[in-house]
């Protein structure tokens, strides 16, 4: 990701986080495991899907989903009290925090027109997968995790009971990106950094 593109990406993530309240500790008031955690930009890896058209805006949707996933990772860390402070960094070596969360979400970003709505949500198998790594700034691995989300993990229908309609695909994709990031972060954020492996 070029410098200018990375700057725009980080600004997008910060904008997504503006105005959102964050709980720095959970309801029990317990002390967070770490005073500070960093989040590197999550990556989105578009996956091919049989019969799906190609997207002319592939770079745009990929950046958008990456920003959504990264912002969700930060929200999850803050709201669940995993750390007193959370920073966003371009690369792990740039972090001032002792450990950094790095993640990737893989999912198709285009589908055939007939796969939508309730029918899409009822399909079997995984729609999105993800991996996460908790690392020190020197690259030492603290913990890893993975997630598989089925087609029905998010809503494919928008509107209320009297105004049901197909949810826009990009909105569905953003829901998948956020849900994957949330589950990935929850898998590793509370791990003890002293358990790191070379």
N, C-alpha and C positions, 0 to 999 in steps of 0.2 A: 504494500500500500504506500503510495507516494506521500511525501510530507504534507502537501496541501490537502490531499484526500484524507489523510489521517487526522489533520486538524478539523476538517469538516465533520468527520466521523465523531470525534470526541465532543465537539460542540453539540452535535445532534443528541448524543447520549446525555449530556448535561441538561439540555432542554427538556428531554423526556423526564428527567428527575426533578425539575423545578416545580415547586408547589406541592410536592408530595411529602406528607408527614412521615417521619421515620422514628421508630422506637429503638433507642440505643441499647435497651436491655429488655428481656422478656418480662412477663407479668410477675414472675417470682422474684424479680430483682436480683437475680444471680449475676455474678461478675462475668463479663464476656471472656472467652478463652484467650483472646489476644487484644492488645490495645489498638492494633492497626492491621488491616488486610488490604491488599491491592488487587485490582481486577484488570487484567489485560483484555483488550477487545476480543469478544467472542467471534469466532469465524463461522461462516455459513458455507457449507459445501453442497451446491445444488446437485440433486440426483436425477438421472434420466428416468422417465416414465413412459412405457410403451404407448404410442399413439398421441402423446402430448405435443402440442405445437411449440416451436422455439419462441423464446421471448426476446424481443428487441431491447427491452429494458432490463436485461439480466443483471448488469452491474448495479443498476439503481435498486432493484428489489433485494439483491444480495446485501448491499450496504444497509438498506432499511431494516432488514431482518437481523443483521448483525448488531445494529444499534439497539433494537428492541431487546435482543437477548442480553446484551451487555448491561443495559439499564435495569433489566429484571434481576440480573445477578447482584447488582448493587442494592436494589430494593430489598431483596431477600436477606442479604447480609445485615442490612440496617434494621429491618423490621423484626428479625428473629434474634437480634442481639448477639450475633456471632463476633462482633468487634465493636470497639468504641468509636473507631474511625475507619472510613473506607476511602481509598483513593483509586483513581483510574489512571492507568499508565499505558504508554504505547507498547512497551516491551518489559518483561520481567526485570532485566538488569537496571532499569530506570526507577524502580520502586524504592521508596524509603521504608515501606513496610517490610517486616521480616519474611512474609510469604505472599505469594501471588496466585490467584486463581486464573487458569487458562482453560477455555472451553471451545468445543466445536459442535455444531448441530448440522446434521445431514438430513435433507428432505427434498422432495421434488418441489419445484417452484412453478410448474405448469402441469395441467391435467387435461385430458380429453374433455370436450364440452359435456358429454353425457355423465361424467362423474362429478356430482355436486349434491348439495343438500343432504336430505335424510339418507339417500342411497349411499352417499360417500361415507357417512358416519357409521353405516352398518357393515362396511367392508372389513374383511379379516386381515390379520397381519399387522406389521408395523408400518406406520406412515413416516415417522421421524425417529432418528436415533441420535445419541449424543455421547460425547466423552468429555471428561473434565480431569484436570490435573492440578494438584496443589503443589507448588514448587517454591523453593527458596530462590533468592535473587541470583544465586550461583548455579541454578539449574538442578539442584538436588531435589528429588521427588519426595514429597511428604505423604501424598495420598492420591489415589485415582478413583474414578467412578464412571459409570455409564448408565444410560437410560434408553428405553424403547417405549415409544408412544404409539398406541394403536390409533386407527382412523377415528374412533369414537372418543378420543381423549379431549376434544374440544367441540364446540357447537358449529355445525355447518349451516344452521338456520339463524336468521336474524329477525328482529321484530318481536312484537308481543303476540298473544293468542289470536287476536283478530287481524294481525298484520304480519303474518308469516311470509318470509321471502328468503331466497337463497342468500347466504352470506357471501360477500365478495371474497374471491380466492385470496387476495392479498391480506385481508383481515384474518382469514383462517390461518394463513401461514404465520402471521405475526403472533397469533394465539399459540401456535405450536412452538415457535421460537421462545416465547416467554415461558411457557410451561416447562419446556425442556431445560432452560437455564435455571429455573427455580428448583427443579428436582435435582439437577446436577450439583448446584451449590449446597443444597441441604445434605447431600451425601458426604461431602468432604470438609465443609467449613468448620466443623467442630473438632476435627482431628488434632491430635497433639503433635506439634512440630518436632518435638524431640524424637518422634518415631520415624524421622526421615531416613530414606535409604539412598545410597550413592546412585 
